[in-house]
Amino acid sequence: MVERMKPRVLVLRAAGSNCDGETQFAFQHVGAQADLVHINRLLQGDIRLVDYQILAIPGGFTYGDDISAGKILANQLKYQLADQILAFHQSGKLIVGICNGFQVLVKAGMLPRVDTTAEQSVTLTFNDSGRFEDRWVELTANPKSVCVFTQEMPERVYFPVAHAEGKFVVQDSTVLAKLHENGQIVFRYCRPDGSEPTYPDNPNGSVDHIAGICDPTGRVLGLMPHPERHIDPTNHPQWTRRALRAEGDGVALFRNAVAYYA
Amino acid sequence: MITRIELALKRGYTDAEANKIGASIRDLGIKSIEQVSFFRVFYLLGELGVQEQQRIAAELLADRVTDEFAIDSFVVRPHSGKAWSVEVTYNRGVTDLVAQTTFKGIQDLGISTVQEVKTARRYEFVGNLSEAEKELIAQKLLVNKVIEHVKNPDETLFFPALDPEFKIITVPLLGADDAELLRISRERDLFLNLIEMQTIQNHFRSLKREPTDIELEMLAQTWSEHCSHKTLTGRIEFEGESIDNLLKQTIFRVTKELNKPWCVSVFKDNAGIIKFDENYHICFKVETHNHPSAMEPYGGANTGIGGVIRDPLGTGLGAKPIINSDVFCFGPVDVPHSILPKGVLHPKRVMQGVVAGVRDYGNRMGIPTNNGAICFDERYIGNPLVYCGNVGLIPVDKCEKEIISGDWIVVVGGRTGRDGIHGATASSGELHSESEGTWSGAVQIGNPIVEKKLVDTLMQARDLGLYRAITDCGAGGLSSAVGELAKTSGAQVELDAVPLKYHGLSYMEIWISEAQERMVIFVAPEKLDTVLALFASEDVEATVIGKVTADKKIHLRYRGVQVGELQMDFLHDGMPKPVRRAQWQAPKIEEQGSSDPADLAPALHAILAAPNVCSKEWVIRQYDHEVQGGSVLKPLLGAENDGPGNASITRPLLNSYRAVVLSNGLNPKYGLIDPYHMASSAIDEAVRNIIAVGGSLDRIALLDNFCWGNTDKPDRLGSLVRAARACYDIAKIYGTPFISGKDSLNNEYQTDSGETIAIPPTLLISAIAVMEDARKAVSMDLKAAGNSIYAVGLTRKELGGSHYYEVLGLTSAAVPQVDGQRARRIFEAVSSAIQEDTVRACHDCSEGGLGVALAEMAFAGGLGAEVDLAAVPRSSDVRQNDWILFSESNSRFVCEVEADKKQEFEKCLSGCDFAEIGQVTAEPIFRATGLQGRLVVCENVLALKNSWQKTLKW
């Protein structure tokens, strides 16, 4: 009985995925059943997306990010798995892409879909600093967002980013206006006191300090920071400076996803 | 037909590559550049319609939002003035990763007519440049001629697939005289000496036949210094004493005598294994990749980290890589170009390339790089050192291999190319200014994604029990891998079965190629189909290339013909033991005194800004040090996440608080005075870093990596003997066994004038420890005003090789020594104080001594410190404030303790030298009162932090 209530999560692997293990652990930690599935299994039909409730595309460097980050996997989703993924989404299920997964969702046109078109309208380009950087960032979670992953999340969370191509840019100002209007902006970088950031608090130069967005339904989330790297309280870079907390800030995001199916 | 597609970022987007090149040009002193533009170029071979070209450009290569492109023309950047356009492409045979991925991407679009892809990059410079300046920019910044060249407009990019005519080559050895033997060794780059050549000659005389080229090559690989460590395991005549196998008498011996129950497998497999918990062990290996990194820093470092990852992966039945470490030694990054010897890359370019190489491989593999060090010295200009380490996690029942005749030999992972031919033998010789040309075959570029796929698949195959033995293809390629693994049984290999990157390789090149990302597994016949299916399902190549035999011989065949046959016992045990002479004489160093200035703040600033002490944040941030989700103590920490940690702590199993602690010790400056004390100090430093974060002495294992000059020269070898003996002495007292190690000798560089520059004797000690509960960890940043500050350990007058004397330009032979028994008591006491939760912050005193330790703790915590130097425990000859503040005596710590924990802390420390020397203050000022009762340091910690951060803030 209990087993049946556990939502099943498909953590998608491809050549060069590398945050699959900790993403699987994050979902397991909040009571989900999470499987690591190679994209070849979906392409060959050995495993079907329809048997899962949540699709997670983890961080990494799929296919080396050789042409641009996430591009090859994005094209695989767009040209080879489009029907399955569309059906999955339309049946009310959840999709989350973290870091490389976010880059994939954007380049596959699955985010932000401000109006129903699936044409790519935003992208994640090279950091203003010109290099890969690993650093912790303060984020505000937008309480007005329609995103199901962040419902009742504390307004401030602390996650690490680790990327070279994480600068969020939009095709034009109408896209940005729509994102705001639709409540699609989920996470924004901020200073430790919550105010508007500059580098390095905005670690990559993202437009409007945007770190994560969802689609208009709130069921597809993409973000550059890594919530799965802040599950245990000892992940916090300053945990030795204060009393150990009960859990890391990232847990709430995964718990919300699982709670959606409760 | 060939389609050329060119892309660039649309205007308005930051072009980091163009900016970087622009900045580097200004660094060269060329100021006339007005504009730099950067373009990515793709050449596609195959018939394509206009629509298909358009699709490839728009849907695959270009980002819809940020990129613009041009097909068979140039992306135009309007400008006034003269423009100079340069296109750079890889040399033939060099791995082009983006081209390979693009090929896949085109197929994913459903376009199947493209046969091959090549990439290039184009730069456009606007400004008035002279021909000499253009040449300088091209050679110093745009091209490393070892792997790439400026493309000429009508150059051929694609070549027809051709195989060389197959002909067995024998080398006439039987009748050769000594001069002829040496000529053969030299001309074939075998690096075998006369006695070794004579031994081979005698062997083949007894067989009554001439050797083939592949047999000679295999012997040269196996007998190379790199593979056999013949110097350190041979005989050494040292000061009237005859040492048979130095390693066995020092490093191995201490491990054997300590006989720790948690040492699972030491000095026999690709990495040393120690116990972790009831289900897993951990293994650790550190390697060097010095010569390749000197020639091509990016590729050299890239394949250095890629190679060392395959060591734990090839240990037992394979360990999952969980942590990377890296330690570099470079020339000073501010030396003028004009003083560089010919053929030597500028240290800044070497450093940028090496860091990028480690970054791109480690990050793409998804392995946190969380421990390291960088050391600068002029003697590394021609010979940079690149140490790469990897820790792996292995199930307790997967630590042993089984060699059974009849099993299939399967090569898995990457394809074999001409890359890295002669790497093992080349790394055993000296570098010279012609190196970049003569050994271009030795340069390799890694493909981390192929290795990542390989790891993912091997871990599944291992857990399913699908193979019985595994090893990596490292130096010496398949020759070493198969030769080593089948040593006790024998093997037959079909060289034409080995999958190749391109046509044109001879049978000999296939056997000794050091192409990356390959492993060899031995598979039972009944499991073969399952193995091949599993690898295919993950898009990883797996190919049967031969069979394990029982005749203790290696048989090499090509197109059905035998091209080589060697007896395993001759291959592995036939090498004559070299005898080398060694001596050591203490250098004459003038004993100079310092003036004990009234204000020590300027010296403190200078030491903090010294390249060896300053913040390495620019490097560390480029590494993903958090991937895999188990990071507990990061390399950067404190109130603003930018203080220097002592050691990293990582939880490899996310549902457990058991953790791996990693640290290192390295101080070549001491080695120039006395390598014995350098080695003692390196061990002490590595160990005390682990103690400082909460590790305990009874669970620490060590690794040794000796990088030395040419040990054919008695003084170089003598200094190594001294260092090895210190390893025994100190590790014995500390109870810390060595579990693995490696040496890289011949790190010398010959300049055009014939002068030889040797590196300083450089011993890297890496330490690994298991910590039961990561929640006991202590970081180095000060935590709260009002807490007490304690100095632990004795400060002696030991300023030889210190940073204080270096910034003052003074010399002294009083290098820091280790008082082992006293140190051991201190380590145990600090450990127990941390276990009892009495310590809020702990930092070790190393480069820059007490002064730097206190300053770092203060600015990392965003707090101040007020200390009294008169209270610092010290030997009676320490009479000056500057000595107290900057002496680099070993086995010392600074601890922060809360008021209500002081009694308990002091109880833990009883019997040790320690004293309360001051307290933490809210005001961010570092104040030190001197022996005369006057303030000798009164400085804002933010100013100190600024000095510490500015040097390498690139």
Chai-1 contact restraints between the chains, C-beta under 6 A:
chainA,res_idxA,chainB,res_idxB,connection_type,confidence,min_distance_angstrom,max_distance_angstrom,comment,restraint_id
A,A15,B,I449,contact,1.0,0.0,6.0,A-B,restraint_1
A,A15,B,K453,contact,1.0,0.0,6.0,A-B,restraint_2
A,G16,B,I449,contact,1.0,0.0,6.0,A-B,restraint_3
A,G16,B,K452,contact,1.0,0.0,6.0,A-B,restraint_4
A,N18,B,G366,contact,1.0,0.0,6.0,A-B,restraint_5
A,E22,B,G629,contact,1.0,0.0,6.0,A-B,restraint_6
A,F25,B,L654,contact,1.0,0.0,6.0,A-B,restraint_7
A,N40,B,S537,contact,1.0,0.0,6.0,A-B,restraint_8
A,F61,B,R364,contact,1.0,0.0,6.0,A-B,restraint_9
A,Y63,B,T101,contact,1.0,0.0,6.0,A-B,restraint_10
A,G64,B,L97,contact,1.0,0.0,6.0,A-B,restraint_11
A,G64,B,T101,contact,1.0,0.0,6.0,A-B,restraint_12
A,G64,B,I449,contact,1.0,0.0,6.0,A-B,restraint_13
A,D66,B,L97,contact,1.0,0.0,6.0,A-B,restraint_14
A,D66,B,V98,contact,1.0,0.0,6.0,A-B,restraint_15
A,D66,B,T101,contact,1.0,0.0,6.0,A-B,restraint_16
A,I67,B,L61,contact,1.0,0.0,6.0,A-B,restraint_17
A,S68,B,D63,contact,1.0,0.0,6.0,A-B,restraint_18
A,I72,B,G105,contact,1.0,0.0,6.0,A-B,restraint_19
A,N75,B,D108,contact,1.0,0.0,6.0,A-B,restraint_20
A,Q76,B,D108,contact,1.0,0.0,6.0,A-B,restraint_21
A,Q120,B,R64,contact,1.0,0.0,6.0,A-B,restraint_22
A,T123,B,D63,contact,1.0,0.0,6.0,A-B,restraint_23
A,T123,B,V65,contact,1.0,0.0,6.0,A-B,restraint_24
A,T123,B,T66,contact,1.0,0.0,6.0,A-B,restraint_25
A,T125,B,T66,contact,1.0,0.0,6.0,A-B,restraint_26
A,F126,B,A16,contact,1.0,0.0,6.0,A-B,restraint_27
A,D128,B,T14,contact,1.0,0.0,6.0,A-B,restraint_28
A,G130,B,A16,contact,1.0,0.0,6.0,A-B,restraint_29
A,R131,B,Q622,contact,1.0,0.0,6.0,A-B,restraint_30
A,F132,B,Q622,contact,1.0,0.0,6.0,A-B,restraint_31
A,E133,B,R621,contact,1.0,0.0,6.0,A-B,restraint_32
A,D134,B,R621,contact,1.0,0.0,6.0,A-B,restraint_33
A,D134,B,D624,contact,1.0,0.0,6.0,A-B,restraint_34
A,D134,B,H625,contact,1.0,0.0,6.0,A-B,restraint_35
A,W136,B,N641,contact,1.0,0.0,6.0,A-B,restraint_36
A,P160,B,E626,contact,1.0,0.0,6.0,A-B,restraint_37
A,A162,B,D624,contact,1.0,0.0,6.0,A-B,restraint_38
A,Q171,B,V65,contact,1.0,0.0,6.0,A-B,restraint_39
A,R229,B,E626,contact,1.0,0.0,6.0,A-B,restraint_40
A,R229,B,G629,contact,1.0,0.0,6.0,A-B,restraint_41
A,T234,B,V632,contact,1.0,0.0,6.0,A-B,restraint_42
A,T234,B,A774,contact,1.0,0.0,6.0,A-B,restraint_43
A,P237,B,K634,contact,1.0,0.0,6.0,A-B,restraint_44
A,P237,B,L637,contact,1.0,0.0,6.0,A-B,restraint_45
A,P237,B,N641,contact,1.0,0.0,6.0,A-B,restraint_46
A,T240,B,S779,contact,1.0,0.0,6.0,A-B,restraint_47
A,R241,B,K783,contact,1.0,0.0,6.0,A-B,restraint_48
